[in-house]
Amino acid sequence: MATTELVKGVRATRSTIALKLAMATSGIIFILFVLLHMYGNLKAFSGHDAYNTYAEHLRTLGTPMLPRSGALWVIRVVLILSLVVHVGSAVALWKRASAARSTKYQVKKNVASSLSSRTMRWGGVTLLLFVIWHLLEFTIGKINISGGATNDPYNLLVDSFSGTSWWMGVIYLIAMLCLGFHLHHGTFSACQTLGLTNSAASRARARIAGWVVAIVIAGGFSLVPLFTIFGVITK
Amino acid sequence: MNLTLKIWRQADATSAGAMHTYPLEGVSEDMSFLEMLDLLNEKLVTHGEEPVAFDSDCREGICGMCSLMINGQAHGPEVTTTCQLHMRSFSDGDTITIEPWRADPFPVVKDLIVDRSAFDRIIQNGGYISANTGSAPEANSVPAPRDKAMRAFNVATCIGCGACVAACPNGSASLFLGAKITHLGELPQGQPERYSRVSTMVAQHDHEGFGGCTNIGECAAACPKEIPLDVISQLNKDLRTAIKQGH
């Protein structure tokens, strides 16, 4: 790959940093989405009717100006595009990183990097698999692992995590741990990639933001499966 | 002190290399790491073996010529260059693994020596300011704010040793790039070419085959000149501005 020539006809938009900017921007869209999603999930603590009303309201949001589920589809299209950009840039950068060191070290110590920063790629793959299952279970396929009805969002939620389905709740809790890890480094990394951390103080603030985003989102999401497993959220 | 050294031996750029083990006795804790290798080489030559090839020049921590991945850390366990690392940082009976910098843009030339001319080409492709030479300009005609001048000076201490690339799991040279971009971009003399510079230097970096940055921070921890991670943020910010300006 290395040659002795200098590159001509340079475009800044074709650089690895442009790919990183695309990753950071799409990542921020995901952060905003999961915050919204987490807020919706917490409606489960207000009971069956509040939760289902919220679910129905998502479909009537913006009507009559928008068709039914119109706003939902706008969000979905933005998320699908973000996913393509996020995963596409990750794959391109992952390939580059592997090619940049084809001979590995016999001994390599990690001195400064956090566990979350070193697990971004495989953690990201895990999250992608989780998102696919999650969509099959609650959106596209509507699978009720307890065998009950699937047309009642609140009951589907309780059936998915309570009683003998507790193991599914554990899978979700593990996925939220992965999400927390991904957000912990991802938030800091996005700030750094967007060029917002040009001093030691702003870098420290970005690290704190990583902790806050990770704990609030992963923690907030975990409350619903946890409280369903232990029978607080019931039908 | 007595040591066991595991050293990467490779006859030339095209040959396959392997780790070789050498016992070494009579090492003083006051020796520098390179003097310890000199001692090994004297013994190897006495026994009619090929000495271990490694880079060094000033041996006072300012030139950036020495390298070496020592027990999995660039320049070894202390925040300094390998020439300024002393054997008192190790203990009697230690096994020390010594490898060359590992990055495809830094191909191994022989044993522990790598070709770091990729860095030179990054500098060639924009890492300078254009100025008319001739009589020296009046020193006070271009005022530089003190905080900016200090930041530029601090990151201009980068000696281009490549420890950041060696320590980075992605084989990225972003800390090196960031140091040069910040150093030139903070000063008034660097302004006219600021955004064309960042796009050509980044393009050369990518062309050489260095990886992308994941902001994990191993580079800044390995840097013997303690260049902070915020230069990478500056690099990203300047490239973002370059995109906006159509470079």
Interface residues (C-beta under 8 A of the other chain):
Chain A: M1 A2 T3 T4 L6 V7 V10 R11 A12 T13 R14 S15 T16 I17 A18 L19 K20 L21 L93 R96 A97 A99 A100 R101 S102 T103 K104 Y105 Q106 V107 K108 K109 N110 V111 A112 S113 S114 S117 R118 M120 H185 F188 S189 C191 Q192 T193 L194 G195 L196 T197 N198 S199 A200 S202 R203
Chain B: K6 W8 M19 M69 N71 G72 Q73 T97 E99 R102 A103 D104 P105 P107 S117 A118 R121 Q124 N125 A167 P169 N170 G171 S172 V198 S199 T200 V202 A203 Q204 H205 D206 H207 E208 G209 F210 G211 G212 C213 T214 N215 I216 G217 E218 A220 A221 A222 P228 L229 D230 I232 S233 Q234 L235 N236 K237 D238 L239 R240 A242 I243 H247
